[in-house]
């Protein structure tokens, strides 16, 4: 038989998951009588929770927002989710960093020792990109495992779903856990290839035990943020596009600016502007410039002019079809 306290906590946990719970369903889930459900609801109301009784054949209960903040109940996964959200909020640049840090500190202070120790090991960095959505789903257990390996500086052994053929576990020195482009990534030194790698966390299946401790290395670019940004730009020389060119577009600067991305626009008069942008290849850059649907004059470098010529030849072949 569950104690009154544990029963109330279970009841509150259920009420927080959906808008309306029929009394009969609550009684069945908690394995208690309808009368006990009513008594427990009254107890929660006395604690400050606003629980409304709904009318109907079975009756039901709904947890409403109150004028004051009563004690909240979170399970382990919700605690991890809350910690991740608050830690990410400290890096948004939206002006809420200090408030998020205070909230994160307050949450950690009231956690039981077991959970406080777990979320205290949770560490990651955010590398935002315009248009990013929320990070793809990752189990709290995996998130904690990777974060712990980063903080403990322990070699990680894991299977990787992207490997074409199953083999021995991969071995890497985990340095940073980051979220970018809507996914979680691990920045690590790959011991099997003696090089830096960016592993998708959702493809990793860590093995136990972890390996020996390692001495941290300097991440290329000086920080995990710069390293990840550079990798997504296809650059090996820092957080910059490997191919950068300048053109003159026969369009007003005002029409180009909304679609300029991370490029720069210089107004040259009513119908012309200078546009400088980058991409991971010269062909990709030339192709992207055609989105402005206008006449283009290449200012430089010569590689961009050559890319337009190669792209024109390909497009001509496509338009004429097989010979």
C-alpha positions as CSV (number, residue, x, y, z in Angstrom):
1,X,0.0,0.0,0.0
2,X,1.4,3.4,-1.0
3,X,1.9,6.0,1.6
4,X,-0.3,9.1,1.5
5,X,2.7,11.2,0.5
6,X,3.8,9.0,-2.4
7,X,0.2,8.7,-3.5
8,X,-0.2,12.5,-3.6
9,X,3.0,12.8,-5.6
10,X,1.8,10.2,-8.1
11,X,-1.6,12.0,-8.4
12,X,0.1,15.4,-8.9
13,X,2.4,13.9,-11.5
14,X,-0.6,12.6,-13.5
15,X,-2.5,15.9,-13.2
16,X,0.5,17.7,-14.7
17,X,0.5,15.6,-17.9
18,X,-2.9,16.4,-19.4
19,X,-5.7,18.9,-19.1
20,X,-8.6,16.7,-17.7
21,X,-8.4,13.3,-15.9
22,X,-11.7,11.5,-15.3
23,X,-12.0,10.4,-11.7
24,X,-12.5,6.8,-12.6
25,X,-9.3,6.8,-14.7
26,X,-7.3,8.3,-11.8
27,X,-8.6,5.7,-9.4
28,X,-7.7,2.9,-11.8
29,X,-4.2,4.3,-12.5
30,X,-3.4,4.8,-8.8
31,X,-5.2,1.6,-7.7
32,X,-7.3,3.4,-5.1
33,X,-11.0,4.1,-4.6
34,X,-13.0,7.1,-6.0
35,X,-13.4,8.3,-2.5
36,X,-9.7,8.3,-1.9
37,X,-9.2,10.2,-5.1
38,X,-11.6,12.9,-3.9
39,X,-9.8,13.2,-0.5
40,X,-6.4,13.4,-2.2
41,X,-7.6,16.1,-4.5
42,X,-8.8,18.1,-1.5
43,X,-5.4,17.7,0.1
44,X,-3.7,19.1,-3.0
45,X,-6.1,22.0,-3.0
46,X,-5.1,22.8,0.6
47,X,-1.5,22.9,-0.5
48,X,-2.2,25.6,-3.1
49,X,-2.9,23.7,-6.3
50,X,-5.9,24.9,-8.2
51,X,-7.7,21.8,-9.3
52,X,-11.0,22.3,-11.0
53,X,-13.8,19.6,-11.0
54,X,-15.3,19.1,-14.4
55,X,-18.9,18.0,-15.0
56,X,-20.0,14.9,-16.9
57,X,-21.0,11.3,-16.6
58,X,-17.8,10.3,-14.9
59,X,-16.6,13.7,-13.6
60,X,-13.0,14.7,-13.9
61,X,-10.3,17.0,-12.6
62,X,-8.1,19.6,-14.2
63,X,-5.0,21.3,-12.8
64,X,-5.3,25.0,-13.5
65,X,-2.7,27.7,-13.4
66,X,-2.8,29.6,-10.1
67,X,-2.1,33.1,-8.9
68,X,0.8,31.8,-6.8
69,X,3.4,29.2,-7.6
70,X,2.9,26.1,-5.5
71,X,5.5,23.3,-5.2
72,X,6.2,21.6,-8.5
73,X,6.9,18.0,-9.2
74,X,9.3,16.7,-11.8
75,X,10.4,13.2,-12.6
76,X,14.1,12.5,-13.5
77,X,13.7,13.0,-17.2
78,X,11.9,16.3,-16.7
79,X,14.7,17.5,-14.4
80,X,17.2,16.8,-17.2
81,X,15.0,18.6,-19.7
82,X,14.6,21.6,-17.5
83,X,18.3,21.8,-16.8
84,X,19.1,21.6,-20.6
85,X,16.6,24.3,-21.4
86,X,17.9,26.6,-18.7
87,X,21.5,26.1,-19.6
88,X,20.8,26.7,-23.2
89,X,18.9,29.9,-22.3
90,X,22.2,31.2,-20.7
91,X,23.7,31.2,-24.2
92,X,20.9,32.6,-26.3
93,X,22.0,36.2,-26.4
94,X,18.4,37.2,-25.9
95,X,18.9,39.2,-22.7
96,X,17.7,36.5,-20.4
97,X,21.1,34.9,-19.6
98,X,21.3,36.2,-16.0
99,X,17.8,35.3,-15.2
100,X,18.2,31.8,-16.7
101,X,21.4,31.3,-14.7
102,X,19.7,32.3,-11.4
103,X,16.8,29.9,-12.2
104,X,19.3,27.1,-13.0
105,X,21.1,27.7,-9.7
106,X,17.8,27.6,-7.8
107,X,16.7,24.4,-9.4
108,X,20.0,22.7,-8.6
109,X,19.9,23.8,-5.0
110,X,16.5,22.0,-4.3
111,X,17.3,18.8,-6.1
112,X,18.0,15.6,-4.1
113,X,21.7,14.7,-4.0
114,X,21.4,11.9,-6.6
115,X,19.8,14.2,-9.2
116,X,22.0,17.2,-8.2
117,X,25.1,15.1,-8.9
118,X,23.7,13.9,-12.3
119,X,22.7,17.3,-13.7
120,X,25.8,18.9,-12.2
121,X,27.8,16.9,-14.8
122,X,25.6,18.1,-17.6
123,X,27.6,20.5,-19.8
124,X,27.2,21.5,-23.4
125,X,27.5,24.5,-25.8
126,X,25.0,26.0,-28.2
127,X,26.1,26.9,-31.7
128,X,23.0,28.6,-33.2
129,X,22.2,29.1,-36.8
130,X,19.4,31.2,-38.4
131,X,16.4,29.1,-38.9
132,X,17.4,26.4,-36.4
133,X,14.6,24.5,-34.8
134,X,14.8,22.6,-31.6
135,X,17.4,20.0,-31.3
136,X,16.5,16.5,-32.3
137,X,15.3,14.1,-29.7
138,X,18.1,12.6,-27.5
139,X,17.5,10.4,-24.5
140,X,18.3,12.0,-21.2
141,X,20.4,9.0,-20.2
142,X,22.6,9.4,-23.4
143,X,22.9,13.1,-22.8
144,X,24.1,12.6,-19.3
145,X,26.5,9.8,-20.3
146,X,28.2,11.9,-23.0
147,X,28.3,15.0,-20.8
148,X,29.8,13.0,-17.9
149,X,32.5,11.6,-20.2
150,X,33.3,15.2,-21.4
151,X,33.6,16.6,-17.8
152,X,35.5,13.5,-16.5
153,X,37.9,13.6,-19.4
154,X,37.5,9.9,-20.0
155,X,38.0,8.1,-23.3
156,X,34.6,7.1,-24.7
157,X,34.0,3.7,-26.3
158,X,30.9,3.5,-28.5
159,X,29.3,2.0,-31.5
160,X,28.4,4.4,-34.3
161,X,25.3,3.9,-36.5
162,X,26.9,5.7,-39.4
163,X,29.6,3.1,-39.8
164,X,29.0,1.0,-43.0
165,X,30.0,-2.2,-41.4
166,X,29.9,-3.3,-37.7
167,X,33.3,-3.6,-36.1
168,X,35.1,-2.9,-32.9
169,X,33.9,0.0,-30.9
170,X,35.1,3.5,-31.8
171,X,37.4,5.2,-29.4
172,X,37.5,9.0,-28.9
173,X,38.5,11.7,-26.4
174,X,35.3,13.7,-25.9
175,X,35.9,17.4,-25.5
176,X,32.6,19.2,-26.0
177,X,28.9,18.4,-26.3
178,X,27.2,20.9,-28.6
179,X,23.7,21.5,-30.1
180,X,23.6,23.0,-33.6
181,X,21.6,22.7,-36.7
182,X,18.8,21.1,-34.8
183,X,21.0,18.2,-33.6
184,X,23.3,17.2,-30.8
185,X,27.0,16.6,-31.6
186,X,30.1,15.5,-29.8
187,X,33.4,17.2,-30.6
188,X,36.0,14.6,-30.0
189,X,39.5,13.5,-30.9
190,X,39.2,10.2,-32.8
191,X,41.9,7.9,-31.5
192,X,41.4,5.5,-34.4
193,X,42.1,8.2,-37.0
194,X,44.2,10.6,-35.1
195,X,42.1,13.6,-36.1
196,X,39.2,15.7,-34.9
197,X,35.7,14.5,-35.6
198,X,32.2,15.7,-35.1
199,X,29.9,12.8,-34.1
200,X,26.2,12.9,-34.2
201,X,25.1,12.0,-30.7
202,X,21.9,10.3,-31.7
203,X,24.0,7.8,-33.7
204,X,26.2,6.9,-30.7
205,X,25.7,3.9,-28.4
206,X,28.3,4.3,-25.6
207,X,29.8,1.1,-24.2
208,X,30.9,0.6,-20.6
209,X,33.2,1.0,-19.0
210,X,34.8,4.2,-20.3
211,X,38.5,4.3,-21.0
212,X,41.3,6.0,-19.2
213,X,41.5,9.7,-18.5
214,X,43.1,11.9,-21.1
215,X,44.8,15.3,-21.3
216,X,42.5,17.8,-23.2
217,X,43.8,19.0,-26.5
218,X,43.3,22.4,-28.1
219,X,40.3,22.4,-30.4
220,X,40.9,23.8,-33.9
221,X,39.7,27.3,-34.1
222,X,40.2,27.9,-30.4
223,X,36.6,26.9,-29.3
224,X,34.0,24.3,-29.9
225,X,31.6,26.9,-31.3
226,X,34.2,28.0,-34.0
227,X,35.1,24.4,-34.8
228,X,31.5,23.3,-35.3
229,X,30.7,26.4,-37.4
230,X,33.7,25.8,-39.5
231,X,32.9,22.2,-40.1
232,X,29.4,23.1,-41.3
233,X,30.9,25.6,-43.7
234,X,33.2,22.9,-45.1
235,X,36.2,24.9,-43.9
236,X,39.5,23.5,-42.5
237,X,40.9,27.0,-41.7
238,X,38.6,28.3,-39.1
239,X,35.1,29.7,-38.9
240,X,35.0,31.1,-42.5
241,X,33.7,29.9,-45.8
242,X,36.5,28.3,-47.9
243,X,35.2,30.0,-51.1
244,X,34.4,33.7,-50.9
245,X,33.6,35.9,-53.9
246,X,32.3,39.3,-54.8
247,X,29.8,40.2,-57.6
248,X,27.8,43.1,-58.8
249,X,24.0,42.4,-59.0
250,X,21.7,44.4,-61.2
251,X,19.2,44.8,-58.4
252,X,18.7,47.5,-55.7
253,X,20.4,46.7,-52.4
254,X,17.0,46.8,-50.6
255,X,15.8,43.8,-52.7
256,X,19.0,41.8,-52.0
257,X,19.3,42.4,-48.3
258,X,16.4,40.2,-47.2
259,X,18.1,37.2,-48.9
260,X,21.7,38.1,-48.2
261,X,22.2,35.6,-45.4
262,X,25.6,36.0,-43.9
263,X,26.8,37.9,-47.0
264,X,27.4,41.7,-47.2
265,X,25.6,44.1,-49.5
266,X,26.9,47.5,-50.7
267,X,24.5,50.0,-52.3
268,X,25.9,51.2,-55.7
269,X,22.8,53.2,-56.8
270,X,19.2,52.8,-57.6
271,X,19.6,49.5,-59.6
272,X,22.9,48.0,-58.6
273,X,24.7,46.6,-55.5
274,X,27.9,44.9,-54.7
275,X,27.4,41.5,-52.9
276,X,30.1,39.4,-51.1
277,X,29.3,35.9,-50.0
278,X,30.8,32.5,-49.3
279,X,30.1,28.9,-49.7
280,X,31.7,25.5,-49.4
281,X,32.6,25.3,-53.1
282,X,32.9,27.7,-56.0
283,X,30.2,25.9,-58.0
284,X,27.9,26.1,-55.0
285,X,28.5,29.8,-54.6
286,X,27.9,30.5,-58.3
287,X,24.7,28.4,-58.2
288,X,23.5,30.3,-55.1
289,X,24.0,33.7,-56.8
290,X,21.5,32.8,-59.5
291,X,18.7,32.9,-57.0
292,X,18.7,36.7,-57.4
293,X,17.4,36.2,-60.9
294,X,19.3,39.1,-62.5
295,X,22.5,40.0,-64.5
296,X,25.7,39.3,-62.6
297,X,29.2,40.7,-63.0
298,X,32.0,38.9,-61.2
299,X,34.4,41.2,-59.4
300,X,36.6,38.3,-58.2
301,X,38.3,36.0,-57.7
302,X,38.9,34.2,-61.1
303,X,37.8,30.9,-59.5
304,X,34.2,32.3,-59.3
305,X,34.2,33.2,-63.0
306,X,35.4,29.7,-63.9
307,X,32.7,28.2,-61.7
308,X,30.0,30.2,-63.6
309,X,31.5,28.8,-66.9
310,X,31.4,25.2,-65.7
311,X,27.9,25.7,-64.3
312,X,26.7,27.2,-67.6
313,X,28.1,24.2,-69.5
314,X,26.3,21.8,-67.2
315,X,23.1,23.7,-67.5
316,X,23.3,23.8,-71.3
317,X,23.9,20.0,-71.4
318,X,20.9,19.5,-69.1
319,X,18.7,21.8,-71.2
320,X,19.6,20.1,-74.6
321,X,19.3,16.6,-73.2
322,X,21.2,13.5,-74.3
323,X,22.9,13.9,-77.7
